[in-house]
Amino acid sequence: MVAEFASDKKAENIIVLDMHKVTNYCDYFVICTGNSDRQVKAIAEGIEEQLEKVGMKVTHKQADKESRWILLDLGSVIAHIFERETRDFYGLEHLWQEAKKVNLEK
């Protein structure tokens, strides 16, 4: 659902990583990109709003001052919403390369 909600706000390069075998603090990472700080904020707000509609809440939200990276912690799912350059810099996909990518086409 989180990936779908991000897509609804025109997030790009959305991937979901299955974190079951690589960490014990969450089950999935959702990583996506916005083209500006405004879009990053809009994606995060859109995810939060849609989750509330289905009775779920973000347990923790963290953002840098410029909103280049917003993290939404849902317990079993952690969403990372990045500006393109910030995503490239931190390289979470590389850092967690042992995690399997979830096929979103299903």
C-alpha positions in Angstrom: 0.0 0.0 0.0 2.8 2.4 0.9 4.4 2.0 -2.6 0.9 2.5 -4.2 0.3 5.7 -2.2 3.7 7.1 -3.1 2.9 6.3 -6.8 -0.3 8.2 -6.5 1.8 11.3 -5.7 4.0 10.8 -8.7 7.0 9.3 -6.8 9.6 7.9 -9.1 11.9 4.9 -9.0 9.8 3.1 -6.3 11.4 0.0 -4.9 10.4 -2.3 -2.0 13.1 -4.3 -0.2 12.2 -7.4 1.8 14.2 -6.8 5.0 13.1 -10.0 6.8 16.5 -11.8 6.5 18.7 -8.7 6.9 17.4 -6.8 9.9 15.1 -7.4 12.9 13.5 -3.9 13.2 11.3 -4.0 10.2 10.0 -6.2 7.4 10.1 -3.9 4.4 11.8 -0.7 3.2 9.9 1.4 0.6 12.3 3.7 -1.2 11.2 6.4 -3.7 12.2 9.7 -5.2 10.6 13.1 -5.6 11.9 15.7 -8.0 12.0 18.6 -5.4 11.7 19.2 -1.7 8.0 20.1 -2.3 7.3 16.9 -4.0 9.1 14.9 -1.3 6.9 16.6 1.3 3.8 16.0 -0.8 4.6 12.3 -1.2 5.1 11.9 2.6 1.9 13.7 3.3 0.0 11.7 0.8 1.2 8.4 2.3 0.2 9.6 5.8 -3.2 10.8 4.6 -4.0 7.5 2.8 -2.8 5.4 5.7 -5.1 7.3 8.0 -8.0 6.5 5.7 -7.3 2.8 6.1 -6.9 3.1 9.9 -3.1 3.0 10.0 -0.7 5.6 11.5 2.9 6.6 11.1 4.6 5.8 14.4 7.6 8.1 13.7 8.4 10.7 11.1 11.9 12.2 10.6 13.0 14.7 8.0 16.1 16.9 7.4 15.6 20.6 7.4 15.4 20.9 3.7 13.1 17.9 3.2 15.6 16.1 1.0 14.9 12.9 2.9 11.8 12.0 4.9 11.5 8.8 6.8 8.1 7.4 7.8 8.2 4.5 10.3 5.1 2.3 10.3 6.5 -0.4 12.5 6.9 -3.2 10.0 7.4 -0.9 7.0 9.8 2.0 6.8 9.4 4.4 3.9 12.3 6.5 2.7 11.3 9.5 0.4 14.3 11.2 -1.2 15.2 14.0 -3.5 17.2 12.4 -6.4 20.6 13.7 -5.4 20.2 12.7 -1.7 19.1 9.2 -2.7 22.1 8.8 -4.9 24.4 10.1 -2.1 23.1 7.7 0.6 22.7 4.7 -1.7 20.3 2.6 0.5 19.8 0.1 -2.3 23.5 -0.6 -2.3 23.9 -0.5 1.5 21.1 -3.1 1.8 21.9 -5.0 -1.4 21.5 -8.3 0.3 17.8 -7.6 0.7 15.5 -9.0 -2.0 13.5 -6.6 -4.2 9.8 -7.2 -4.1 8.1 -7.4 -7.5 5.5 -4.6 -7.6 3.8 -5.8 -10.7 1.7 -8.3 -8.8 
